[in-house]
Amino acid sequence: MVVEWSFVVFALKVGVMRLLKAFFADNRGATAIEYGLIAAIICTALISGLGFFTNALQNVFNVINNNLPAN
């Protein structure tokens, strides 16, 4: 059986085009990416806020320690 290569190439191109159209039309992954970005932004804000809070808390304890009378 002889298969024309032009037909095989055409069939592959049509299959690839259908696959690409289906890939770009699918929106299910976009929601997961959006939730991932929101989680990353929240984590970044928490980490930076924790750094500021830690420094402020350390300053409070230093002030308390400096103002306590020595024995």
C-alpha positions as CSV (number, residue, x, y, z in Angstrom):
1,M,0.0,0.0,0.0
2,V,1.4,3.3,-1.1
3,V,0.6,6.4,1.0
4,E,1.0,9.8,-0.4
5,W,3.3,11.8,1.9
6,S,1.4,15.0,1.0
7,F,-1.7,13.4,2.5
8,V,0.1,12.4,5.6
9,V,1.5,15.9,6.1
10,F,-1.9,17.4,5.4
11,A,-3.5,15.1,8.0
12,L,-0.9,16.0,10.6
13,K,-1.3,19.7,10.0
14,V,-5.1,19.4,10.3
15,G,-4.7,17.4,13.5
16,V,-2.2,19.8,15.0
17,M,-4.4,22.8,14.1
18,R,-7.4,21.2,15.8
19,L,-5.3,20.4,18.8
20,L,-4.0,24.0,19.0
21,K,-7.5,25.5,18.6
22,A,-8.8,23.3,21.4
23,F,-5.8,24.2,23.6
24,F,-6.3,28.0,23.1
25,A,-10.1,27.7,23.6
26,D,-9.8,25.9,26.9
27,N,-10.0,28.3,29.9
28,R,-9.9,25.8,32.8
29,G,-6.2,26.4,33.4
30,A,-6.5,30.1,33.6
31,T,-8.5,30.0,36.8
32,A,-5.8,27.8,38.5
33,I,-3.1,30.3,37.3
34,E,-5.1,33.2,38.7
35,Y,-5.5,31.5,42.1
36,G,-1.8,30.7,42.1
37,L,-0.9,34.3,41.4
38,I,-3.2,35.5,44.2
39,A,-1.6,33.1,46.6
40,A,1.9,34.2,45.7
41,I,0.9,37.9,46.2
42,I,-0.6,37.1,49.6
43,C,2.5,35.1,50.6
44,T,4.8,37.9,49.6
45,A,2.7,40.5,51.5
46,L,2.7,38.2,54.6
47,I,6.5,37.6,54.5
48,S,7.3,41.3,54.1
49,G,4.8,42.3,56.8
50,L,6.3,39.7,59.1
51,G,9.7,41.2,58.6
52,F,8.5,44.7,59.7
53,F,6.5,43.2,62.6
54,T,9.6,41.2,63.8
55,N,11.7,44.4,63.8
56,A,9.1,46.4,65.6
57,L,8.6,43.7,68.2
58,Q,12.4,43.4,68.7
59,N,12.5,47.1,69.3
60,V,9.8,46.9,71.9
61,F,11.6,44.2,73.8
62,N,14.9,46.2,73.6
63,V,13.2,49.2,75.1
64,I,11.6,47.2,77.9
65,N,15.0,45.5,78.6
66,N,16.8,48.8,78.7
67,N,14.3,50.4,81.0
68,L,14.3,47.5,83.6
69,P,16.4,48.2,86.6
70,A,19.6,46.2,86.9
71,N,20.0,44.0,90.1
